[in-house]
């Protein structure tokens, strides 16, 4: 696809994106995913084998954690808190260094409690993750006060078993606002062109010390694999963008999560896919869906990207580093990393902080092979989940055997019409006579190719004037959303005769078409000669 206008520096090789407005209240949330999966081509069916997204908690660990939180955020004297806490500390009779470390961990933990001045809140959830003979327990506390301000916190405890009972080895606190600062810093660095990220927590579960990855390795992994990933963007009517991620299972075929696609279909007006080079693509349709496994396979409108190579997630070992390449806000891509904890029934548990933008991202191992993709079960925490990609290997082989053009998919437009009950009606003022509209709307195929909210239409003295609500996004120019319309004009023989920052004029034997941005609106004028 050629460049639409050279003046749009950040948007290259762009095609227009499809608009859709869906009445969310008319959707059967429980059945729609299953219906979609049943109607798709069965040759692309994904066999999930022993996959099980259910997380089973350790009751003893949960009980201890709740007791610890009660002690930690109570109003009693700090000395009394420490005394009570010490009853549950881990002491290693054969390793004095570990006992000393445990005491240091305790004191640091209480310093953090004092620093954040945590009060109130309630435990909304506790997740326990076993590894070796130990357990990590993550307790999510909502509606808490951190230094008097509303915040969410996660209290995490590394537990060791002694005589059948858990003891606390290493406790720490994660404050949601601190995680937000981490994610925002990554976004700022991407915007400045810095591709090398970091890990939120370099803790090693195997060596009891922080462990960081060399920048040279990060740079190498980024250079070798950044062409294999994409960002998926949904544009809402209020101008707020929604983001997710994906990766190429083969050229032009993207893997992401089904829950992300559901969210985009119900909450956004436009959806498009872009890669690290700035190329932007339409989603032609859906190839496969497995709702329990939370995966959707999308076909783009053209062959693009580089294919990932899968490695078995069962080969991962405790503390192996996992690398994520994606974009925070479409202002650049970068690489970040975390640590693998454990694998059970096709579910990876990781010390890798994720935000909603990261959902659907490929997880690369140190060799640049993909071993999982991130899901949105646990966000804004150091604990995150991913699904093993072992179940995608067979599908990848099937897709490799077919030419890109032969890969079947359910068209996105047909999908929306078939599986959603009603579409919102556009409110519009249109005084153009039907006969005129039926004729002039064929110029550039206006009805299909202009996907902005229609405001007003009029016709007088052989001039049809159309007014649309412009893009509210600071990152997307309204004219960008007309790329298919402009291509159609050129295919019909129109010539671009005037090219200014806010106005384009196309001319043909029978018509002149003027496209002009004016404040928050976009005007399209078709003049009959």
N, C-alpha and C positions, 0 to 999 in steps of 0.2 A: 504493500500500500504506500503510495507516495505521500510526501508531506503535504498537509493541507495549506498551511500558511507558515512561511518561514519566521514570521514575527513571534510566533508562540514558541519560545525557546524550550520550555519544559515539556511540550507535548508534541512528540514526533510520531510519524507513521500511524496516524490515528484513524480509526473508523468510528462511526457513530455507535451509540449504544442504545439498546432497546428500552423503552419506557413501559412501565406497568404499574397500575394502581389497583390494589386489591382490597376489597372489603374484608378486613381481618375477622370481623364478627361472623361472617358467613362461611368460615373455613372449619371443617371438621379436623381439629388438630390431631386427634388420635388415629385417624384412618388415612390421612392423605399420604403420608410417607409410605405406608404399606401398599397403598393403591398404586403409587408411582412405580415402586419396585416390581410389582406384579405385571405391569403393563409394558415394561422395558424389554428389549430383546434378550431372550433367555441365554443366548450364546455368550453373553458377558456377565453371567451370574457369578457373584463372588461367594465362594465357599468359606465360611468363617470357622469351620472346624470346632476347636475347643475354646473359641473366644468367649469370654464372659466378662462383661463390664462391671459386675457386682463387686464391690469392695467389702471384704469381711473384716470387721474390727476385732481386736483383742480386748475382751471385756476387762481383764485384769489391768491392762495398760490404761484403758479409758477411765476406770475407777480411780487409779492413782493420779492421773492428769487432772481430773475434776477436783480431787482433794488438794492438789498443788495450786491450782488456780484460786481456790477458796483461800488458801494461805497467802498467796502472792498479792492479791488485790484487796485483802481485808484491811480494816482500819486499825489494827492492833500495832503496837510498837514494833519497829524494825528489828530490834534485838530478839523479840519474841517470835517474829516471823522466821528469822534465821535459825533459831533454836528448833522450831517445829520442822522446818525444811530439812535440817541436818539429820533428823530421824530417818529420812528417806533417801539420803545420799548414798552413792555407791563408793565403797571402800575396797580397794584391792589389797589383800593381805600379803600378796607376793610381789607387788609392784608399788613402791612408795611414790614413784613419779606420777602414776595415775591418780593416787589418792591426793597428792598435792595439787595436781591439775584440777581435780574435782572441786577442791576448796576454792581455787582461783575462779573456776567457772561460776561457782555459787556466788562469790562476792561480786563478780562482774554483773551477774544477773540482777542482783539486788541494787546495784548502782544504776542499772538501766531502768528498773522499776521506779527508783527515786527520780531519775532524770525525766521520765515521761509522766510521772504523777498520774498513773492510771487509776481510774475509779469507775464504778458502775459497770454496765454492760451485762451480757448474758452469753453463755456458751451456746452457739448455734449449731456447732458440729465438731466432732472429733474424728480424725482420720489416723489410723495406725498402720505403719508400713514395716513389716519384718525384714531384716537383712542379717545374714549369718545367724547368730544367736541373739541379736539385739533387736530393738524396736525403735523407730522414730514415731513420735506421737505429735500431731498437729492439732491444736485446739483453736477454733475460730470464735472470737469474741466480738459480738456486734453491739452497737449502741453504747460503746464505751466512751469515756472522756479521757483524752490525752492532753495534759496541761490545760484542762478546762474546755477543750474543743472536741466536738464530735469526731470520732475516728473509729476505725476497725483495727483490731490487732490480732495477731496470731502468736500464741505462745507454743513453743516447740520444745520437746524434751527427748533427749537421747537416753533411752532406758536400757539397762543391763540387768540380766536375770541372775539372782543370787538365791540359792536354795528354794527355787520355785517361785520366788517373788521378785517383782521389778524394783530396781533402785534407779535414782536419777544420777546420770553421769554428767550430762552437759545440757543446760537449759538456755534458751535464748528467746528474744522477743523481736517480732517483725511488725512494724507499724505501717498501715496501708499508705499513709502519706509519704513515708520514706521510700516505699516501693515506687510510688508515683514519681518521686523525684528521680529515681533510677531510670525509669522508662523515659521520662522527659529529657534526661541528659543524653540518652541514646539518640532520641529524635533530633536534638540540637546538633549532636556530632555528625549524624547523617547529613543534615542540611549543610554542614560545613565541609562535607566531602570526606569525613573520616569513616573508613569502612571497618576499622578494628574496634570491636566492642570488648566486653568483659563478662565476668560472672558476678551475680549479685552476692553470692556467698561462696568463697573458695574453700569452704570446709571439706576436709577429707575424712570420709567415714572409715577409711582403712588405716590411715597413718596418724590420725588425731592432730592434724595440722592443716593450715591453709595451703592450697595448691593451685597455682595459676598456670595458664597456658602461654607458651612463648608467642610473641607477636608474629614471628616469622611463620610459624605453623598456621596461625589464624589467617595471615595474608595468603598463604598458599592454598588453604582450604577455600577461601573466598574466591580466589581467582579461578580455581578449578571447578567450582560448583555454583557460582552465582547465576550462570545462565540456565540453571535447571529449576529455578524457583520463580514464582510470580506473586504479586499482590493482587487481591481481588477487592474492588471498591464498589460500594453501594452509595448512591447519592440520594439523600432524602429531600423532600420538597422544601424543608426549612433551611437547606443549604449545609446541613451537618453531614459529614461523610462517615460511612461505616466501613471498616477495613477487616480483612481476613487474609489468609495466605493459602498457597497451594504449590504444587510442584509437578513437573512433567513426567508421567509414567512412560510416555513416548512423545515424539514430536507432535505438537498440536493437541495433545490429550492431557488434561490437568486433573490431579487428585486434590480434593479438599474435603472438608467435613459436610455431611448432609445437614447438620444443625445450622451451620453457617449459611448454606444456600436457602434453607427455610427462612432464616431471619431476613436475608436480603429480599426474598420474594415477598415477604409480608410487610417490611418496614422501609423499603427504599423505592425510589422512582426510576433509577437507572442502575445498571450494573455493568462493569467492564473489568478486564484483566490486563495487567501491564507487567512487563518484565524489567530487568535491571538496566536495559539499554534505553528504556523510555518508549518502546513499542507497545501499542495498545490494541487489544483484540476484543471482538464480540464473542459472546458465548453462543455457539450455534445450537447446542442442545445438550441433553443429558444422556450419557451412554449407559451408565449403571448406577444403582443406588443400593446400599445395604444399610438399612436404618438402625439395626441393632449394633452394627459395627461402626456406625456414624461416619460413613464415607459416601462421597458422591464423585463420579467420574464425569468430567465435562469435556465436550469437544469444542474447540475454538473454530473460528471461521476460516482459519488457514493453518497450514503446517508451521510450527514455530517451536523454539526452545531446544534444549538438549536433554536427552533422556537420562534419568537417574539410574544408577546401578544399585540393586538391593543386596544387602547382606543379612544374614539371619540374626534376629534380635536375641535368640537364645544363646548366642556366643558372647553376649555382653557380660562383663564382670563388674562387681561392685566398684564404684568410683570411676569407671570408664567415662571419659568426657564425651558429651553429646553437644553437637554444634547446630545452631539455628541461623539461617540466613534469610532475612526478610527486611521489610520496610515499615517504619513506624507510622509515617503519614504521607507516603508517596513523595518524599523530598530526598530520597536516596535509600540505598540498601546498606546493611552492615551485618557483621557476624558476631554472635554472642554464644555463650556456652554455659553448661551446667554439668551435673554428675548423675550417672545412672545409679539407682538404688536396688531395684529388684524387678522381676518379671513374673507374672502369674496369669495363666489362662489368656495370654495374648495382650496383657495390659502392662505397660511400662510405668513404673513410678520413679520420678526423678527429682533431684534437687535442682530445679531449673525454673526460675521465676518467669511467669507468663502473664501477659495482659490479653485482652480480647483480640487485639491486632494479630497475635501470634497463632491463633487457632487455625489449624490446617497446615502448619509449617512442617516441612520435612526435618527429621532429626538425622544428621549425618554423624557417622563415627569418625574416628581419627584418620581413617583411610579414605574418607569422602564417599562412603557407601551409605545408603539410607536404611535405617533400622527401625524407624517409627515415624508417625505423624501426630502432632499435638492435637488434643481435643480440649473442649472447654469445660470439663467437669470441675476443675479446680483452678481458679484464676486469682490473681493478686495475692499470691502466697509463694513461698519458696518450693512447696510441694506442687508438682504438676503431674498430670497423667498424659500418656500417649498410647496409641494403639500400634501394635506390631504390624509391620508391613509384610510379614511372611505370607499373609493371606492374599496379597496383591501380585505375587510372583506368577501365578498361573494366568491371571488376567493379562499381565504384561506380555507373556508369551503369545497369547491369543492375538493381542493387538499388534505385535510385531509381525505376525504372519499376514496381515492385511495392509493394503495400501491405505493411506490416510483417507482418501476420498471414499473408500469402500466401508469405512467404519460407520456403523449405523448408530443413530441417536434419535431421541425424541426431541423435535424442535422445541426451543424454549417458548416460542409464541403458542404453539399447539398445546404444550404442556400447561401453560397458564389457563388457556381456554378450556382445556379438558378437565382440570382438577381443581379449579377455583370457581365458585358458584356465580359470583357477580363481579363486575368491575365498577369502580366509582364513575359516575357521570361527570364529565367536565362542565362546569358552569361557564357559559360563553355568550357573548353578544355578537351575533353574526347576521348582518343585513344583506349579505351577498345573495343575489337570486340563485336558486338551485341550478338553473341552466348554465349560468356563468361559472358557478363554483365547480360543476362537473367538468367543465372545459378547462378552466385555468388551474385547477388543482392537479391536473396531469403534468403541468410544467414542473419538471424535477421530481414528480411523484410526491407532492407536498404532504399528502395525508399520511404516508408511510414513513417518510424520511425526516420529518421535523418532529422531534420528541421533546418539545418544551410545552409548558402549560399555555394553552390558547386563551387570549384575553378578549380580543375584538377583531372583527373582520368587516370591511366595507368595500363598496365598488361604486366608482363614479368616473365618468368621462374616460372610459376604457382603462381605468387604473384600479387594480385590486390591492388593497392595503391590509396586511395582516400584522397584528401585534401579539407578541408572546412574552410571557414572563421570563426574564433572563435567568441565568444560573446564579444562585446565591453563593456558590462556593468561590472562595477567594483564589482557589487553585485551578478552577476550570472556567475558561472563557466560553461564553454562550455560543460563539461561532464554532467552537470545537464540536459541539453537539450536533452540528449541521453537516458533518463531513460527508455522510452518504448523500445528502441532498446536493451538495456541491459536485460530488462525483457524477451524480445523475445528470446535472446540468451540462457538465462537460461531455458526457456520453451523448447528449442530445445535440451537441454542436455549439453550445454556448462558449464564448471566449471571455476570459477575465480581462476587462478593459480598464478597470480602476481598482487599485489595491492600497487602501489606507488602513490605519490602525483600527478605525471604528466603522469602516464602510468598504464593501466590495460591490462592484458593479459587473454584471455579466450581460453579454449582448449576443443576440442571434438574429436571423432574418425576420422572425415574427414577433419576438418579445425582447424586452429589457427587464432584467431582474436586479433589484437593489437590495442588499442586505446591510442593515445598519444597526449598530448598538447605540442605544440612547438611555443613559442612566441605568435603571434596573430592567429595561425592556429591550427586546430585539424586534426590529421591524423588517418585514419582507414585503417588498412592493413589486408587483408584476404589471408591467406596462404593455398593453397591446399596441403594436405599430399599425 
